[in-house]
């Protein structure tokens, strides 16, 4: 059977029109998730800080694509130090996808919340200086269980301050984050609220705060290990809204608790949610990072390749 010139032209035009859609779908499906390592993986808040410069060097040797910087682990914020970290990462071909900070918006004292807002704004400015596009944010916690080790024993289930309720704390968090958003937009640096021990141990609370703020400059940092119950159920709920992912491992037993996480299963959940962002390792085990980080990288590489 022969085809007319008109039929051939029509068939060719249809194929060309479909090609960009097919290529776009294929490229999205095949995009490789990039792996970072948090500097926290080497330190765990021990008395002596592990140098971030050494983390950057080791991350490059291991094959990571980037390094997540823990703010408390930095030596200082001087231009000389900040620029030295930027230069070292750049010359080794590494990105710095996130600056993880510590702040706490759960306080009835307006002046205390103002200090935390100022700290967050200063860290957004620091991230911009470092070329980092995202700052990890905590909600904070009631602090009615002062010791973090005791908080871990009850899986983050902390009672409110006397005379206050959950809705108060949600409101403090929302209003505090909103005050940081103009700086985010001005500098082009996002905030990512983590399911961290405290108010956002509860996924409902995390999603409630995120929805109330309702800004493209507030994302979600999905931690794979911070769940009081079934981690996979929590991961499935957060995966569709995740901006960045922190992946916990616990070689040598965890500093506070240990989970046996199936990263191939987790990778499947993220793929189903069309997640294509960064996955940043937080090795929280007691084994030396010299061996545990390498083991963790191989697990994540195999799961997310």
Backbone as CSV, one residue per row, in Angstrom:
resi,resn,N_x,N_y,N_z,CA_x,CA_y,CA_z,C_x,C_y,C_z
1,UNK,0.849,-1.188,0.000,0.000,0.000,0.000,0.888,1.243,0.000
2,UNK,0.594,2.236,-0.860,1.398,3.447,-0.959,0.738,4.563,-0.161
3,UNK,1.592,5.506,0.290,1.090,6.660,1.029,1.228,7.904,0.178
4,UNK,0.250,8.777,0.246,0.335,10.029,-0.488,1.318,10.962,0.203
5,UNK,1.787,11.974,-0.560,2.704,12.951,0.023,2.045,13.670,1.201
6,UNK,0.722,13.933,1.065,0.003,14.606,2.158,-0.012,13.733,3.412
7,UNK,-0.237,12.407,3.237,-0.261,11.484,4.377,1.091,11.429,5.049
8,UNK,2.171,11.362,4.235,3.520,11.318,4.796,3.833,12.594,5.578
9,UNK,3.450,13.741,5.026,3.701,15.011,5.699,2.961,15.088,7.031
10,UNK,1.692,14.638,7.026,0.893,14.672,8.247,1.478,13.772,9.322
11,UNK,1.914,12.566,8.880,2.500,11.629,9.843,3.791,12.184,10.426
12,UNK,4.613,12.803,9.559,5.870,13.379,10.042,5.653,14.522,11.002
13,UNK,4.689,15.390,10.685,4.393,16.524,11.571,3.902,16.056,12.920
14,UNK,3.071,15.013,12.920,2.560,14.480,14.194,3.686,13.915,15.042
15,UNK,4.625,13.222,14.379,5.761,12.643,15.104,6.631,13.732,15.708
16,UNK,6.895,14.815,14.939,7.704,15.907,15.454,7.028,16.604,16.626
17,UNK,5.714,16.766,16.530,4.975,17.415,17.616,5.036,16.599,18.892
18,UNK,5.002,15.272,18.753,5.014,14.396,19.933,6.402,14.268,20.527
19,UNK,7.447,14.473,19.696,8.817,14.217,20.141,9.215,15.014,21.370
20,UNK,8.971,16.363,21.436,9.370,17.106,22.634,8.721,16.588,23.903
21,UNK,7.445,16.173,23.808,6.751,15.640,24.974,7.400,14.344,25.425
22,UNK,7.725,13.470,24.433,8.343,12.192,24.769,9.727,12.395,25.375
23,UNK,10.507,13.318,24.811,11.849,13.577,25.329,11.783,14.154,26.732
24,UNK,10.826,15.102,26.948,10.691,15.704,28.277,10.310,14.665,29.312
25,UNK,9.361,13.776,28.950,8.939,12.732,29.884,10.086,11.782,30.173
26,UNK,10.850,11.456,29.137,11.963,10.531,29.314,13.050,11.149,30.187
27,UNK,13.369,12.429,29.913,14.437,13.066,30.688,14.054,13.189,32.148
28,UNK,12.753,13.465,32.419,12.299,13.559,33.805,12.393,12.209,34.492
29,UNK,12.016,11.157,33.794,12.046,9.821,34.385,13.469,9.371,34.654
30,UNK,14.419,9.805,33.810,15.792,9.315,33.917,16.695,10.253,34.710
31,UNK,16.174,11.374,35.174,17.007,12.320,35.904,17.561,11.678,37.166
32,UNK,18.857,11.795,37.360,19.498,11.174,38.513,19.364,12.071,39.735
33,UNK,18.844,11.488,40.815,18.790,12.218,42.079,20.214,12.438,42.576
34,UNK,20.505,13.668,42.979,21.847,13.999,43.435,21.983,13.741,44.937
35,UNK,23.151,13.262,45.314,23.414,12.881,46.699,24.372,13.861,47.357
36,UNK,23.990,14.326,48.529,24.850,15.182,49.345,25.130,14.479,50.664
37,UNK,26.072,15.003,51.407,26.318,14.517,52.763,26.329,15.713,53.697
38,UNK,25.635,15.600,54.809,25.637,16.658,55.804,26.932,16.615,56.610
39,UNK,27.471,17.790,56.898,28.675,17.838,57.732,28.398,17.258,59.116
40,UNK,27.134,17.284,59.522,26.726,16.687,60.799,27.094,15.208,60.874
41,UNK,27.132,14.526,59.752,27.443,13.095,59.717,28.809,12.791,60.330
42,UNK,29.667,13.781,60.387,31.040,13.608,60.882,31.234,14.153,62.300
43,UNK,30.192,14.770,62.861,30.405,15.500,64.121,29.510,15.039,65.258
44,UNK,28.191,15.105,65.102,27.210,14.710,66.128,27.327,15.536,67.405
45,UNK,27.700,16.791,67.267,27.748,17.732,68.390,28.717,17.303,69.490
46,UNK,29.794,16.650,69.096,30.835,16.299,70.068,31.575,17.572,70.507
47,UNK,32.344,17.502,71.606,33.029,18.720,72.086,33.952,19.367,71.052
48,UNK,34.633,18.544,70.254,35.533,19.086,69.229,34.851,19.050,67.871
49,UNK,34.730,20.196,67.230,34.079,20.259,65.926,34.916,19.558,64.855
50,UNK,34.231,18.834,63.993,34.900,18.208,62.847,34.983,19.259,61.740
51,UNK,36.176,19.543,61.202,36.322,20.628,60.229,35.499,20.402,58.962
52,UNK,34.750,21.422,58.584,33.943,21.331,57.373,34.825,21.163,56.143
53,UNK,36.015,21.768,56.167,36.936,21.603,55.044,37.234,20.129,54.793
54,UNK,37.406,19.361,55.873,37.711,17.930,55.739,36.502,17.159,55.221
55,UNK,35.298,17.585,55.610,34.084,16.944,55.097,34.001,17.145,53.584
56,UNK,34.270,18.348,53.121,34.205,18.638,51.690,35.197,17.758,50.923
57,UNK,36.398,17.635,51.443,37.412,16.792,50.790,36.953,15.334,50.736
58,UNK,36.418,14.830,51.843,35.995,13.431,51.885,34.781,13.194,51.003
59,UNK,33.862,14.154,50.977,32.670,14.029,50.126,33.070,13.877,48.661
60,UNK,34.062,14.633,48.237,34.538,14.529,46.851,35.163,13.167,46.595
61,UNK,35.934,12.670,47.548,36.564,11.343,47.386,35.512,10.241,47.295
62,UNK,34.451,10.354,48.103,33.434,9.303,48.144,32.587,9.274,46.869
63,UNK,32.419,10.435,46.229,31.588,10.501,45.031,30.296,11.280,45.206
64,UNK,30.110,11.948,46.355,28.920,12.762,46.569,28.886,13.933,45.581
65,UNK,27.691,14.444,45.352,27.506,15.597,44.469,27.530,16.915,45.232
66,UNK,27.311,16.848,46.539,27.244,18.080,47.308,27.459,17.857,48.795
67,UNK,27.539,18.964,49.526,27.721,18.944,50.979,26.698,19.881,51.608
68,UNK,25.917,19.347,52.541,24.993,20.150,53.338,25.755,20.688,54.543
69,UNK,25.686,21.985,54.751,26.467,22.627,55.811,25.609,22.801,57.071
70,UNK,26.118,22.299,58.189,25.479,22.536,59.483,26.030,23.827,60.061
71,UNK,25.157,24.792,60.262,25.587,26.124,60.681,26.402,26.081,61.975
72,UNK,25.957,25.313,62.937,26.659,25.260,64.230,28.059,24.665,64.115
73,UNK,28.328,23.996,63.012,29.627,23.360,62.827,30.638,24.303,62.175
74,UNK,30.166,25.443,61.674,31.062,26.398,61.035,31.977,27.046,62.069
75,UNK,33.194,27.319,61.682,34.148,27.971,62.578,33.704,29.386,62.899
76,UNK,33.268,30.120,61.890,32.760,31.474,62.055,32.028,31.859,60.770
77,UNK,31.656,33.130,60.658,30.947,33.603,59.467,31.749,34.679,58.731
78,UNK,33.046,34.719,58.988,33.886,35.744,58.367,33.970,35.534,56.860
79,UNK,34.146,36.604,56.081,34.296,36.450,54.635,35.419,35.483,54.252
80,UNK,36.525,35.541,54.967,37.650,34.670,54.629,37.278,33.196,54.772
81,UNK,36.607,32.856,55.869,36.233,31.463,56.103,35.144,31.015,55.139
82,UNK,34.102,31.825,54.998,32.999,31.490,54.102,33.506,31.301,52.672
83,UNK,34.351,32.218,52.214,34.854,32.138,50.846,35.784,30.952,50.644
84,UNK,36.488,30.559,51.711,37.362,29.391,51.589,36.544,28.114,51.392
85,UNK,35.382,28.026,52.081,34.515,26.861,51.898,33.923,26.840,50.493
86,UNK,33.463,27.998,50.021,32.917,28.090,48.663,33.959,27.665,47.636
87,UNK,35.157,28.176,47.781,36.217,27.881,46.819,36.576,26.405,46.830
88,UNK,36.670,25.825,48.019,37.040,24.410,48.108,35.969,23.525,47.470
89,UNK,34.711,23.822,47.753,33.643,23.033,47.154,33.632,23.179,45.635
90,UNK,33.802,24.400,45.145,33.768,24.638,43.702,34.906,23.914,42.986
91,UNK,36.105,23.997,43.533,37.251,23.379,42.861,37.158,21.854,42.866
92,UNK,36.381,21.298,43.783,36.189,19.847,43.828,34.912,19.404,43.111
93,UNK,34.206,20.364,42.510,33.013,20.032,41.737,31.794,19.711,42.572
94,UNK,31.722,20.291,43.783,30.614,20.003,44.695,29.699,21.209,44.847
95,UNK,28.408,20.943,44.979,27.431,21.968,45.314,27.231,21.998,46.826
96,UNK,26.633,23.074,47.313,26.213,23.169,48.716,24.710,23.456,48.704
97,UNK,23.875,22.412,48.744,22.439,22.600,48.525,21.670,23.175,49.702
98,UNK,22.198,23.025,50.936,21.393,23.486,52.078,22.280,23.864,53.249
99,UNK,21.848,24.919,53.952,22.428,25.321,55.231,21.435,24.943,56.309
100,UNK,21.824,24.061,57.219,20.920,23.618,58.285,21.169,24.444,59.535
101,UNK,20.128,25.112,60.005,20.270,25.993,61.159,19.398,25.488,62.309
102,UNK,19.614,26.069,63.472,18.805,25.767,64.650,18.177,27.060,65.159
103,UNK,16.878,27.060,65.215,16.128,28.169,65.799,14.855,27.587,66.390
104,UNK,14.146,28.387,67.167,12.993,27.865,67.890,11.943,28.958,67.991
105,UNK,10.825,28.751,67.299,9.748,29.738,67.300,8.668,29.438,68.342
106,UNK,8.825,28.342,69.098,7.792,27.970,70.070,8.104,28.636,71.413
107,UNK,7.650,29.867,71.530,7.850,30.624,72.775,6.742,31.658,72.889
108,UNK,6.136,31.789,74.075,5.107,32.819,74.253,5.686,34.225,74.318
109,UNK,7.018,34.332,74.464,7.668,35.639,74.597,7.964,36.223,73.215
110,UNK,7.339,37.351,72.899,7.524,37.962,71.580,8.977,38.360,71.332
111,UNK,9.678,38.816,72.384,11.074,39.224,72.188,11.963,38.024,71.890
112,UNK,11.633,36.867,72.472,12.401,35.651,72.188,12.165,35.204,70.743
113,UNK,10.933,35.255,70.290,10.650,34.902,68.895,11.347,35.879,67.947
114,UNK,11.401,37.144,68.328,12.064,38.144,67.486,13.547,37.819,67.323
115,UNK,14.173,37.355,68.400,15.589,36.951,68.308,15.754,35.798,67.318
116,UNK,14.819,34.862,67.354,14.897,33.718,66.460,14.646,34.128,64.998
117,UNK,13.759,35.079,64.803,13.511,35.597,63.459,14.767,36.292,62.936
118,UNK,15.382,37.119,63.788,16.619,37.803,63.389,17.713,36.794,63.039
119,UNK,17.807,35.739,63.835,18.811,34.698,63.570,18.548,34.035,62.218
120,UNK,17.285,33.742,61.942,16.937,33.089,60.683,17.249,33.996,59.500
121,UNK,16.913,35.272,59.616,17.207,36.229,58.548,18.716,36.323,58.319
122,UNK,19.476,36.372,59.406,20.948,36.431,59.265,21.477,35.180,58.576
123,UNK,20.877,34.029,58.867,21.318,32.788,58.231,20.906,32.728,56.760
124,UNK,19.768,33.324,56.434,19.389,33.429,55.022,20.416,34.273,54.271
125,UNK,20.843,35.357,54.889,21.863,36.212,54.276,23.188,35.467,54.149
126,UNK,23.527,34.667,55.160,24.738,33.860,55.101,24.657,32.842,53.970
127,UNK,23.511,32.185,53.847,23.327,31.211,52.770,23.516,31.866,51.406
128,UNK,22.958,33.065,51.244,23.112,33.774,49.971,24.584,34.063,49.686
129,UNK,25.334,34.455,50.711,26.772,34.704,50.537,27.507,33.437,50.116
130,UNK,27.032,32.296,50.590,27.703,31.023,50.297,27.205,30.376,49.011
131,UNK,26.193,30.988,48.388,25.629,30.400,47.179,24.746,29.202,47.466
132,UNK,24.161,29.157,48.662,23.313,28.043,49.086,21.855,28.429,48.867
133,UNK,21.066,27.623,48.159,19.704,28.022,47.794,18.621,27.707,48.810
134,UNK,18.961,27.016,49.917,17.924,26.573,50.848,18.453,26.540,52.268
135,UNK,17.613,26.944,53.222,17.952,26.909,54.653,16.970,25.986,55.363
136,UNK,17.516,24.984,56.076,16.684,24.069,56.872,16.174,24.791,58.105
137,UNK,14.883,24.625,58.350,14.205,25.315,59.433,13.585,24.300,60.382
138,UNK,13.652,24.581,61.687,12.901,23.822,62.681,11.670,24.622,63.101
139,UNK,10.702,23.935,63.664,9.595,24.660,64.293,10.027,25.151,65.663
140,UNK,10.726,24.279,66.378,11.027,24.502,67.781,10.150,23.592,68.634
141,UNK,10.294,23.692,69.945,9.529,22.816,70.837,9.203,23.528,72.139
142,UNK,8.306,22.905,72.895,7.813,23.527,74.123,8.900,23.649,75.192
143,UNK,9.852,22.731,75.197,10.943,22.694,76.178,10.447,22.379,77.593
144,UNK,9.276,21.728,77.670,8.808,21.249,78.970,9.545,19.968,79.368
145,UNK,10.231,19.357,78.417,11.186,18.273,78.703,12.548,18.831,78.310
146,UNK,13.282,19.417,79.247,14.490,20.174,78.905,15.579,19.342,78.225
147,UNK,15.799,18.133,78.684,16.903,17.332,78.177,16.500,16.598,76.897
148,UNK,17.309,16.735,75.837,16.976,16.118,74.556,16.961,14.592,74.648
149,UNK,17.826,14.026,75.461,17.833,12.571,75.631,16.505,12.083,76.217
150,UNK,15.964,12.839,77.169,14.662,12.484,77.736,13.550,12.664,76.703
151,UNK,13.681,13.683,75.854,12.696,13.896,74.790,12.678,12.702,73.838
152,UNK,13.849,12.153,73.559,13.933,10.988,72.667,13.260,9.763,73.284
153,UNK,13.315,9.668,74.599,12.697,8.520,75.274,11.182,8.504,75.092
154,UNK,10.584,9.685,74.900,9.139,9.759,74.699,8.814,10.068,73.231
155,UNK,9.820,9.895,72.361,9.653,10.074,70.912,9.070,11.436,70.556
156,UNK,9.571,12.456,71.242,9.197,13.826,70.903,7.833,14.268,71.370
157,UNK,7.140,13.439,72.125,5.780,13.777,72.571,5.876,14.636,73.826
158,UNK,5.948,15.945,73.635,6.211,16.893,74.709,4.942,17.679,75.050
159,UNK,4.585,17.775,76.321,3.368,18.525,76.678,3.572,20.023,76.518
160,UNK,2.497,20.769,76.233,2.598,22.229,76.103,2.968,22.893,77.425
161,UNK,3.407,24.142,77.326,3.601,24.951,78.521,2.260,25.173,79.219
162,UNK,2.257,25.220,80.542,0.999,25.471,81.260,0.343,26.767,80.775
163,UNK,-0.947,26.688,80.501,-1.694,27.856,80.070,-1.720,28.081,78.567
164,UNK,-1.023,27.227,77.821,-0.979,27.366,76.361,-1.404,26.057,75.706
165,UNK,-1.715,26.147,74.425,-2.148,24.965,73.689,-1.479,24.925,72.320
166,UNK,-1.679,23.819,71.633,-1.040,23.595,70.337,-1.301,24.751,69.366
167,UNK,-2.529,25.255,69.333,-2.870,26.316,68.378,-2.019,27.559,68.596
168,UNK,-1.644,27.824,69.846,-0.768,28.966,70.124,0.582,28.781,69.440
169,UNK,1.156,27.597,69.610,2.475,27.330,69.047,2.444,27.352,67.522
170,UNK,1.386,26.799,66.933,1.238,26.837,65.476,1.228,28.289,65.001
171,UNK,0.478,29.125,65.692,0.399,30.543,65.326,1.742,31.242,65.437
172,UNK,2.512,30.951,66.501,3.834,31.558,66.656,4.750,31.172,65.491
173,UNK,4.706,29.897,65.118,5.551,29.419,64.023,5.168,30.083,62.699
174,UNK,3.881,30.129,62.432,3.417,30.695,61.155,3.804,32.165,61.058
175,UNK,3.525,32.929,62.098,3.812,34.366,62.034,5.317,34.625,61.960
176,UNK,6.109,33.816,62.655,7.570,33.988,62.617,8.124,33.689,61.233
177,UNK,7.672,32.602,60.631,8.129,32.254,59.287,7.721,33.333,58.290
178,UNK,6.509,33.831,58.426,6.034,34.870,57.508,6.924,36.104,57.539
179,UNK,7.470,36.426,58.706,8.348,37.591,58.816,9.691,37.376,58.111
180,UNK,10.045,36.126,57.843,11.301,35.817,57.150,11.144,35.786,55.627
181,UNK,9.922,35.674,55.158,9.682,35.455,53.726,10.145,36.603,52.829
182,UNK,9.990,37.882,53.236,10.514,38.937,52.369,12.010,38.800,52.102
183,UNK,12.769,38.339,53.105,14.203,38.125,52.909,14.442,36.964,51.948
184,UNK,13.638,35.919,52.080,13.746,34.790,51.150,13.583,35.253,49.710
185,UNK,12.526,36.020,49.487,12.226,36.471,48.121,13.301,37.419,47.609
186,UNK,13.784,38.292,48.475,14.814,39.252,48.075,16.114,38.558,47.681
187,UNK,16.488,37.521,48.450,17.778,36.852,48.243,17.680,35.632,47.339
188,UNK,16.461,35.133,47.118,16.309,33.917,46.326,16.738,32.671,47.067
189,UNK,16.517,32.655,48.387,16.877,31.509,49.217,15.604,30.978,49.881
190,UNK,15.324,29.684,49.703,14.140,29.072,50.294,14.366,28.677,51.748
191,UNK,13.267,28.518,52.462,13.257,27.845,53.752,12.633,26.468,53.555
192,UNK,13.127,25.476,54.301,12.558,24.126,54.243,12.317,23.655,55.670
193,UNK,11.054,23.525,56.045,10.664,23.141,57.404,10.760,21.627,57.562
194,UNK,11.482,21.187,58.575,11.767,19.761,58.762,10.794,19.094,59.727
195,UNK,10.512,17.826,59.480,9.814,16.996,60.466,10.838,16.595,61.533
196,UNK,11.107,17.562,62.399,12.164,17.432,63.403,11.522,17.237,64.771
197,UNK,12.292,16.698,65.708,11.762,16.471,67.049,11.352,17.788,67.690
198,UNK,10.090,17.873,68.036,9.493,19.091,68.549,8.079,19.187,68.030
199,UNK,7.651,20.394,67.722,6.284,20.582,67.243,6.023,19.788,65.959
200,UNK,7.006,19.747,65.068,6.815,19.068,63.784,7.198,17.593,63.819
201,UNK,7.339,17.025,65.031,7.360,15.563,65.116,6.063,15.025,64.531
202,UNK,4.993,15.768,64.742,3.690,15.434,64.183,3.618,15.922,62.739
203,UNK,3.391,15.010,61.817,3.262,15.390,60.409,2.060,16.305,60.217
204,UNK,0.999,16.084,60.973,-0.171,16.958,60.885,0.212,18.402,61.202
205,UNK,1.021,18.584,62.259,1.457,19.937,62.623,2.326,20.544,61.523
206,UNK,3.240,19.744,60.978,4.127,20.216,59.913,3.314,20.683,58.706
207,UNK,2.394,19.847,58.257,1.596,20.183,57.083,0.660,21.347,57.358
208,UNK,0.205,21.467,58.593,-0.658,22.583,58.978,0.099,23.903,58.877
209,UNK,1.314,23.942,59.430,2.139,25.160,59.357,2.446,25.499,57.900
210,UNK,2.836,24.487,57.135,3.181,24.691,55.724,1.995,25.264,54.950
211,UNK,0.821,24.715,55.210,-0.381,25.174,54.498,-0.772,26.588,54.911
212,UNK,-0.661,26.907,56.197,-1.037,28.235,56.670,-0.092,29.314,56.135
213,UNK,1.199,29.006,56.058,2.151,29.970,55.490,1.882,30.141,53.997
214,UNK,1.688,29.019,53.317,1.243,29.028,51.921,2.093,29.955,51.046
215,UNK,3.395,29.696,51.033,4.320,30.517,50.247,5.235,29.616,49.427
216,UNK,5.561,30.006,48.188,6.525,29.223,47.403,7.924,29.260,47.989
217,UNK,8.156,30.143,48.961,9.482,30.243,49.585,9.611,29.366,50.824
218,UNK,8.531,28.674,51.204,8.612,27.696,52.295,8.364,26.310,51.728
219,UNK,9.384,25.469,51.774,9.256,24.082,51.375,9.300,23.167,52.579
220,UNK,9.466,21.878,52.319,9.540,20.869,53.388,10.823,20.064,53.230
221,UNK,11.545,19.950,54.343,12.711,19.076,54.411,12.249,17.762,55.047
222,UNK,12.159,16.721,54.222,11.663,15.433,54.710,12.822,14.594,55.241
223,UNK,12.839,14.391,56.545,13.842,13.533,57.172,13.291,12.111,57.222
224,UNK,14.097,11.133,56.808,13.618,9.748,56.754,13.581,9.071,58.122
225,UNK,14.189,9.688,59.145,14.297,9.004,60.421,13.504,9.582,61.565
226,UNK,12.921,10.768,61.382,12.291,11.462,62.509,10.792,11.191,62.593
227,UNK,10.447,9.959,62.925,9.029,9.579,63.032,8.819,8.787,64.323
228,UNK,7.811,9.139,65.095,7.541,8.373,66.319,6.929,7.010,66.027
229,UNK,6.356,6.824,64.832,5.737,5.560,64.449,6.358,4.999,63.189
230,UNK,5.540,4.406,62.319,5.995,3.785,61.081,6.624,4.832,60.166
231,UNK,7.935,4.745,59.884,8.554,5.782,59.055,8.024,5.797,57.621
232,UNK,7.676,4.631,57.086,7.253,4.577,55.679,5.907,5.264,55.477
233,UNK,5.026,5.153,56.453,3.747,5.860,56.372,3.977,7.364,56.370
234,UNK,4.892,7.823,57.218,5.221,9.244,57.254,5.884,9.710,55.975
235,UNK,6.797,8.921,55.462,7.497,9.265,54.222,6.509,9.368,53.065
236,UNK,5.552,8.453,53.010,4.552,8.493,51.938,3.711,9.765,52.005
237,UNK,3.444,10.252,53.209,2.652,11.476,53.343,3.451,12.717,52.937
238,UNK,4.742,12.723,53.255,5.539,13.917,53.013,6.182,13.948,51.629
239,UNK,6.395,12.795,51.031,7.114,12.730,49.750,6.535,13.652,48.677
240,UNK,5.207,13.721,48.511,4.679,14.586,47.448,4.963,16.067,47.655
241,UNK,5.266,16.485,48.896,5.510,17.898,49.187,6.978,18.190,49.497
242,UNK,7.834,17.178,49.429,9.225,17.353,49.826,9.981,18.257,48.860
243,UNK,10.752,19.183,49.432,11.636,20.055,48.672,13.044,19.490,48.652
244,UNK,13.439,18.880,49.760,14.735,18.240,49.910,14.552,17.105,50.915
245,UNK,15.421,16.097,50.853,15.300,14.919,51.717,16.603,14.721,52.477
246,UNK,16.502,14.469,53.789,17.645,14.043,54.588,17.489,12.554,54.876
247,UNK,18.531,11.799,54.566,18.483,10.337,54.679,19.347,9.880,55.847
248,UNK,18.713,9.310,56.873,19.425,8.861,58.059,19.998,7.451,57.876
249,UNK,21.208,7.228,58.405,21.756,5.878,58.591,22.308,5.788,60.005
250,UNK,22.491,4.548,60.504,22.794,4.360,61.932,23.879,3.301,62.154
251,UNK,24.933,3.305,61.372,25.987,2.303,61.522,26.646,2.412,62.896
252,UNK,26.791,1.272,63.545,27.347,1.240,64.896,26.317,1.541,65.966
253,UNK,25.047,1.623,65.587,23.982,1.979,66.531,23.818,3.485,66.593
254,UNK,22.592,3.949,66.638,22.320,5.383,66.613,22.722,6.089,67.892
255,UNK,23.003,7.366,67.762,23.349,8.183,68.932,22.183,8.235,69.920
256,UNK,20.944,8.235,69.410,19.767,8.304,70.282,18.808,7.144,70.052
257,UNK,18.712,6.658,68.838,17.841,5.533,68.489,18.350,4.969,67.179
258,UNK,17.879,3.771,66.826,18.345,3.106,65.611,17.149,2.623,64.805
259,UNK,17.176,2.888,63.510,16.172,2.378,62.587,16.860,1.578,61.489
260,UNK,16.203,0.534,61.027,16.698,-0.247,59.895,15.871,0.153,58.679
261,UNK,16.310,1.196,57.991,15.533,1.776,56.900,15.863,1.097,55.571
262,UNK,14.827,0.790,54.812,14.956,0.157,53.503,14.971,1.271,52.451
263,UNK,16.179,1.627,51.971,16.272,2.770,51.068,15.806,2.464,49.652
264,UNK,15.781,1.234,49.260,15.181,0.918,47.961,13.671,1.156,48.016
265,UNK,13.068,0.809,49.142,11.638,1.079,49.327,11.387,2.586,49.373
266,UNK,12.234,3.313,50.101,12.085,4.757,50.204,12.271,5.426,48.839
267,UNK,13.263,4.954,48.088,13.475,5.498,46.741,12.245,5.270,45.871
268,UNK,11.606,4.126,46.016,10.388,3.843,45.257,9.268,4.793,45.610
269,UNK,9.128,5.097,46.909,8.096,6.045,47.350,8.356,7.429,46.743
270,UNK,9.627,7.851,46.742,9.964,9.167,46.209,9.764,9.227,44.697
271,UNK,10.121,8.140,43.999,9.912,8.122,42.547,8.426,8.200,42.222
272,UNK,7.620,7.479,42.985,6.172,7.495,42.764,5.615,8.905,42.946
273,UNK,6.249,9.676,43.834,5.824,11.063,44.083,6.492,12.043,43.120
274,UNK,7.241,11.512,42.125,7.941,12.345,41.132,8.958,13.281,41.778
275,UNK,9.627,12.780,42.827,10.637,13.592,43.498,11.935,13.552,42.713
276,UNK,12.513,14.719,42.440,13.773,14.805,41.705,14.790,15.708,42.386
277,UNK,14.596,16.000,43.667,15.494,16.909,44.377,16.699,16.202,44.974
278,UNK,17.347,16.884,45.910,18.527,16.356,46.584,18.141,15.349,47.666
279,UNK,19.021,14.367,47.875,18.967,13.483,49.038,20.280,13.676,49.785
280,UNK,20.190,14.137,51.033,21.376,14.467,51.814,21.527,13.499,52.980
281,UNK,22.672,12.846,53.039,22.948,11.858,54.083,23.183,12.506,55.442
282,UNK,22.479,12.002,56.459,22.795,12.285,57.851,23.148,10.959,58.525
283,UNK,24.422,10.628,58.560,24.859,9.404,59.226,24.874,9.689,60.728
284,UNK,23.974,9.036,61.461,23.791,9.336,62.877,24.215,8.171,63.762
285,UNK,25.043,7.280,63.221,25.514,6.150,64.005,26.809,6.448,64.741
286,UNK,27.181,5.544,65.637,28.378,5.719,66.462,29.646,5.215,65.784
287,UNK,29.491,4.510,64.670,30.671,4.048,63.932,31.430,5.252,63.373
288,UNK,32.737,5.125,63.257,33.535,6.226,62.733,33.050,6.631,61.341
289,UNK,32.948,7.931,61.085,32.487,8.365,59.761,33.426,7.935,58.638
290,UNK,34.667,7.634,58.970,35.606,7.214,57.925,35.121,5.968,57.201
291,UNK,34.384,5.104,57.914,33.835,3.901,57.273,32.325,3.997,57.079
292,UNK,31.624,4.607,58.033,30.157,4.614,57.988,29.615,5.496,56.865
293,UNK,30.285,6.599,56.564,29.818,7.464,55.485,29.963,6.756,54.143
294,UNK,31.067,6.036,53.972,31.277,5.291,52.720,30.206,4.208,52.549
295,UNK,29.895,3.492,53.608,28.839,2.473,53.545,27.487,3.122,53.202
296,UNK,27.231,4.248,53.830,25.954,4.939,53.615,25.839,5.425,52.172
297,UNK,26.939,5.961,51.649,26.921,6.445,50.262,26.586,5.300,49.305
298,UNK,27.151,4.137,49.538,26.898,3.008,48.646,25.436,2.575,48.708
299,UNK,24.853,2.574,49.911,23.442,2.235,50.056,22.567,3.223,49.280
300,UNK,22.844,4.516,49.447,22.035,5.525,48.765,22.281,5.504,47.250
301,UNK,23.522,5.289,46.858,23.826,5.240,45.423,23.067,4.119,44.752
302,UNK,23.059,2.949,45.371,22.355,1.812,44.779,20.838,2.032,44.775
303,UNK,20.319,2.670,45.819,18.868,2.868,45.898,18.381,3.932,44.923
304,UNK,19.163,4.995,44.738,18.686,6.138,43.962,19.287,6.246,42.568
305,UNK,20.153,5.314,42.183,20.749,5.393,40.859,19.715,5.031,39.802
